[in-house]
Amino acid sequence: MNFPNTALIRFMEQAGVPVVVERGGRVFPASSRAQDVAEALVHWAQSRQVNIRCRAEVLRLIIEGGKITAVEARTNGRLQTWHARAFIIAAGGLSYPATGATGDGFRWAEAAGHTVTPRYPSLVALKTANPPVALNGLALRNVSLTLFIEGRAVEEAFGEMVFTDDGVDGPLVLRLSHKAVNALRQNKKVTLELHCKPALSSEQIQARLQREIAAFAGQPLGALLRKWLPAQLTGAFLAQAGLPPKKKAAQLNAQDQKKLIAALHSWKMEVSGYGGYDRAVITAGGVAMSDIDYKTMRSRKIENLFFAGETLDLHADTGGYNLQIAFSTGYLAGKSAAKYLADL
Ligand SMILES: Cc1cc2nc3c(=O)[nH]c(=O)nc-3n(C[C@H](O)[C@H](O)[C@H](O)COP(=O)(O)OP(=O)(O)OC[C@H]3O[C@@H](n4cnc5c(N)ncnc54)[C@H](O)[C@@H]3O)c2cc1C
């Protein structure tokens, strides 16, 4: 692999950005400032005589004789034509338009004869049918979520999630979202199953429940459940379990206890949709890799054109893998474009 994560860490440290390794092997700048990474990259490029033109919008590629000869750009309202002998498209995707994502890279690639696979938001919040208003903003830790597609469990993840005004979000949800969005796009039935106590077996829950029913005998179910769940969750949880919150703990019969245990293990939420590009961490789909020589990132259609990053039909799970894709392909595209020029 060209420029793997270890090379990126070395590069950053040499560029004056020490890193720390946090839980789960995740690597961050020790300063916790993303800006330090950006400044180090700019400084590194400028120290090598790279001319960076900011506030310049590239409008189109100019293709002549099967090669790109120039790009047309607009700076401060003025149209300009910039000539070069090699070009790299690294224009990102469509996610988070506020960061400058325009989807232009897809349009340029298409105009240059590349296949661009359908794009859609990924690593994104999911919408659920009838989200309980009372849960908006509630974060749950140490829970697990199982993704069901057409009734079949396809993936399970453990960690943190948060309820939103229209569904669910958070690291757990993002991890499952790619498969969920894919299935929704094919009109398949998608369900999430929340396990509030994934570390406990049904028998362990039953034993603890028995003890607490005795201790909370005269109190309503809601009070008993606060020993198990955040207070904000109990109302919606009991509605899901089909149990009245005012029922006294001592009145719980064997059937009620079964319902409670089942709900703690399996809170089903029907997934009805997903967030848009304004909420998606990445854009799935893009320039087809079959049109790219992946050993050089060079286009198979236009000999002086190279690609890097999210414009490509490459995407990965959460955990820094998408940034690493951008760095690895960017490194390779840059190196290959330089070699192409040297060989001319
Ligand atoms: C909120 C958020 C959080 C994220 N968190 C993570 C994370 O924790 N880990 C991870 O791995 N990934 C994360 N990602 C994804 C990651 O940031 C991207 O996959 C990565 O930045 C893609 O790099 P890129 O260089 O391909 O595109 P970008 O970083 O999007 O850069 C593309 C650049 O092209 C410019 N551009 C576009 N069109 C034009 C034009 N016509 N003219 C001139 N310039 C243009 C844009 O302004 C932009 O500066 C996150 C993304 C977002 C939005």
The ligand as an SDF file (V2000), in Angstrom:
LIG
                    3D

 53 58  0  0  0  0  0  0  0  0999 V2000
  -18.2890   16.5680    9.3710 C   0  0  0  0  0  0  0  0  0  0  0  0
  -17.3710   15.5280    8.7870 C   0  0  0  0  0  0  0  0  0  0  0  0
  -16.6600   14.7010    9.6340 C   0  0  0  0  0  0  0  0  0  0  0  0
  -15.8040   13.7420    9.0870 C   0  0  0  0  0  0  0  0  0  0  0  0
  -15.1300   12.9320    9.9510 N   0  0  0  0  0  0  0  0  0  0  0  0
  -14.2960   12.0270    9.4390 C   0  0  0  0  0  0  0  0  0  0  0  0
  -13.5320   11.2030   10.3010 C   0  0  0  0  0  0  0  0  0  0  0  0
  -13.5980   11.3300   11.5280 O   0  0  0  0  0  0  0  0  0  0  0  0
  -12.7280   10.2730    9.7410 N   0  0  0  0  0  0  0  0  0  0  0  0
  -12.6260   10.1200    8.3840 C   0  0  0  0  0  0  0  0  0  0  0  0
  -11.8830    9.2620    7.9140 O   0  0  0  0  0  0  0  0  0  0  0  0
  -13.3340   10.8870    7.5410 N   0  0  0  0  0  0  0  0  0  0  0  0
  -14.1480   11.8270    8.0400 C   0  0  0  0  0  0  0  0  0  0  0  0
  -14.8650   12.6110    7.1840 N   0  0  0  0  0  0  0  0  0  0  0  0
  -14.7320   12.3730    5.7400 C   0  0  0  0  0  0  0  0  0  0  0  0
  -13.4460   13.0090    5.2240 C   0  0  0  0  0  0  0  0  0  0  0  0
  -13.3440   14.3360    5.6960 O   0  0  0  0  0  0  0  0  0  0  0  0
  -13.4610   12.9770    3.6800 C   0  0  0  0  0  0  0  0  0  0  0  0
  -13.6280   11.6570    3.2320 O   0  0  0  0  0  0  0  0  0  0  0  0
  -12.1600   13.5380    3.1300 C   0  0  0  0  0  0  0  0  0  0  0  0
  -11.9540   14.8760    3.5740 O   0  0  0  0  0  0  0  0  0  0  0  0
  -12.1840   13.5210    1.6050 C   0  0  0  0  0  0  0  0  0  0  0  0
  -11.0500   14.2010    1.1540 O   0  0  0  0  0  0  0  0  0  0  0  0
  -11.0050   14.8170   -0.3050 P   0  0  0  0  0  0  0  0  0  0  0  0
   -9.6890   15.5120   -0.3960 O   0  0  0  0  0  0  0  0  0  0  0  0
  -11.3370   13.7770   -1.2900 O   0  0  0  0  0  0  0  0  0  0  0  0
  -12.1890   15.8740   -0.3560 O   0  0  0  0  0  0  0  0  0  0  0  0
  -12.4340   17.1890    0.5120 P   0  0  0  0  0  0  0  0  0  0  0  0
  -11.7270   17.1170    1.8220 O   0  0  0  0  0  0  0  0  0  0  0  0
  -13.9020   17.3800    0.5070 O   0  0  0  0  0  0  0  0  0  0  0  0
  -11.7290   18.3190   -0.3400 O   0  0  0  0  0  0  0  0  0  0  0  0
  -12.2300   18.6810   -1.6050 C   0  0  0  0  0  0  0  0  0  0  0  0
  -11.9000   20.1280   -1.8640 C   0  0  0  0  0  0  0  0  0  0  0  0
  -12.2490   20.4620   -3.2130 O   0  0  0  0  0  0  0  0  0  0  0  0
  -12.7900   21.7450   -3.2080 C   0  0  0  0  0  0  0  0  0  0  0  0
  -13.6290   21.9300   -4.3990 N   0  0  0  0  0  0  0  0  0  0  0  0
  -14.7570   21.2690   -4.7510 C   0  0  0  0  0  0  0  0  0  0  0  0
  -15.2360   21.7480   -5.9380 N   0  0  0  0  0  0  0  0  0  0  0  0
  -14.3740   22.7340   -6.3160 C   0  0  0  0  0  0  0  0  0  0  0  0
  -14.3220   23.6150   -7.4540 C   0  0  0  0  0  0  0  0  0  0  0  0
  -15.2480   23.5920   -8.4180 N   0  0  0  0  0  0  0  0  0  0  0  0
  -13.2970   24.5040   -7.5320 N   0  0  0  0  0  0  0  0  0  0  0  0
  -12.3460   24.5730   -6.5730 C   0  0  0  0  0  0  0  0  0  0  0  0
  -12.3420   23.7570   -5.4890 N   0  0  0  0  0  0  0  0  0  0  0  0
  -13.3460   22.8470   -5.3510 C   0  0  0  0  0  0  0  0  0  0  0  0
  -13.6070   21.8200   -1.9220 C   0  0  0  0  0  0  0  0  0  0  0  0
  -13.8110   23.1780   -1.5410 O   0  0  0  0  0  0  0  0  0  0  0  0
  -12.6760   21.0770   -0.9510 C   0  0  0  0  0  0  0  0  0  0  0  0
  -11.7770   21.9750   -0.3420 O   0  0  0  0  0  0  0  0  0  0  0  0
  -15.6850   13.6070    7.6830 C   0  0  0  0  0  0  0  0  0  0  0  0
  -16.3990   14.4370    6.8420 C   0  0  0  0  0  0  0  0  0  0  0  0
  -17.2390   15.4070    7.3740 C   0  0  0  0  0  0  0  0  0  0  0  0
  -18.0020   16.2960    6.4430 C   0  0  0  0  0  0  0  0  0  0  0  0
  1  2  1  0
  2  3  1  0
  2 52  2  0
  3  4  2  0
  4  5  1  0
  4 50  1  0
  5  6  2  0
  6  7  1  0
  6 13  1  0
  7  8  2  0
  7  9  1  0
  9 10  1  0
 10 11  2  0
 10 12  1  0
 12 13  2  0
 13 14  1  0
 14 15  1  0
 14 50  1  0
 15 16  1  0
 16 17  1  0
 16 18  1  0
 18 19  1  0
 18 20  1  0
 20 21  1  0
 20 22  1  0
 22 23  1  0
 23 24  1  0
 24 25  2  0
 24 26  1  0
 24 27  1  0
 27 28  1  0
 28 29  2  0
 28 30  1  0
 28 31  1  0
 31 32  1  0
 32 33  1  0
 33 34  1  0
 33 48  1  0
 34 35  1  0
 35 36  1  0
 35 46  1  0
 36 37  1  0
 36 45  1  0
 37 38  2  0
 38 39  1  0
 39 40  1  0
 39 45  2  0
 40 41  1  0
 40 42  2  0
 42 43  1  0
 43 44  2  0
 44 45  1  0
 46 47  1  0
 46 48  1  0
 48 49  1  0
 50 51  2  0
 51 52  1  0
 52 53  1  0
M  END
$$$$
